[in-house]
Amino acid sequence: MSDYKNPYTALLSKMVVTKEGKRLGFVKDITFETRSGELISVLVKDPTPYTRNLNLESTKQGDLLIPYSSIIAIGDFVIVSEEDLI
């Protein structure tokens, strides 16, 4: 197993898409539990109109919170399971 780790900045500005290829927006930030380091959610900026169909929590600034548990993979894109968002 590789010990390669991606820095936090490698996630910023990546496009967030569903596994079906529907665009949701771009990674703005992440939230995590400070004591344990457990990732809680990904903050998504510039949400697409498709996100209105999803029942996602949002910030006062209009950014969306996608639960970290819904993330399937991180590569060129952040891929999430739409079923875990509904």
N, C-alpha and C positions, 0 to 999 in steps of 0.2 A: 504494500500500500504506500502510495506517495505521501510525503509530508508537505507537499506544496500547498500553500494557503494563499487565497486571494485576499488582498487588502480591501478594507472597507471601500476605498475610493474606486475600486474596480467595479462595484455595483452601481455607483451613481450614474445616472443618465442612461442606463440600459432600458430598452423597451420591455414592457411587461405585456405578455400575450397569453391567451388561453392555449391549452394543448390542441384546440381546434384551429388556432391561428388568428383568433380575434384580438385585435389590439385594445389594450386597456389604458395605456399611458406610459410614463417614464419614471424610473426610480428617483425619488428626491432625497430620501433619507430612510433610515431603519430605526425601529424602536426595540429596546431590549431591557431585560431585568438587570439592574446594575449589580446586584449581589451575586447572582448565579451566572450572568452572561447569556442567559437564554434569550434567543431572538423571539420577539413577539409579533411584529408586523413590519411590512414594507410600506412606506409612505409614497404614494403615487401622485405625481404632478401631471398637469395637462390631460385630465381624463377624457377619453373619447365619448361620443354620444352613446355608444353601446353600454357603457357602465351604468347608465340610468336604469337598465333592466335588472341590474344586480342589486342585492340588498347589502350594500357596503357602508360601513361607518365612514364618516368624513370629518375633516377638521374645519375650523371656522374659516380657514383660507380656501376651502373647496378642494383640498387634497384628499385623496381616498386612502383608507387603511386596508391593506390586504393582509389577512392573517398569514404568518409565516408557515403555518401547518398546511396551507394550500399550495405551497411552492413545490413543484415536481423536480425542476432542474434549473440550474443557472449556467449559462454559457454565453453565447452571443446575445441571447435574450433571457429574461426571467420568465419561465414558463409556469403557469399556475393551472390547477384543476378547477374548472368552472363549477363542477358539482360540489366542491368544498366551499364555494363562495355563496351558494344559494341556501 
